[in-house]
Amino acid sequence: MTFKTDQEAFWAGGFGDEYASRNQGETLITSNVVLFGKILRSAPGVRSVVELGCNIGLNLQALNRIDPEIALCGYEINGNAA
């Protein structure tokens, strides 16, 4: 794949692979549930979320636990994370 920027190549390569390995697990999802619960309480009516650079989807998993009716979409440049 050809990338337009050095940052794209950085996240699509080994650093992005290692980041995905280091940042996973139930503890992070639970922490995100608390964080996004607070955010959504102050922004009522959110019905859809798009995350650019979603990695393995921890934020989207947390949002789904809070409200499974929210339409979720994620884009990730790193093939292993996706």
Secondary structure, DSSP 8 states (H G I E B T S, - for coil): ---SSHHHHHHHSHHHHHHHHHS-SHHHHHHHHHHHHHHHHTSTT--EEEEES-TT-HHHHHHHHH-TTSEEEEE-S-TTT-
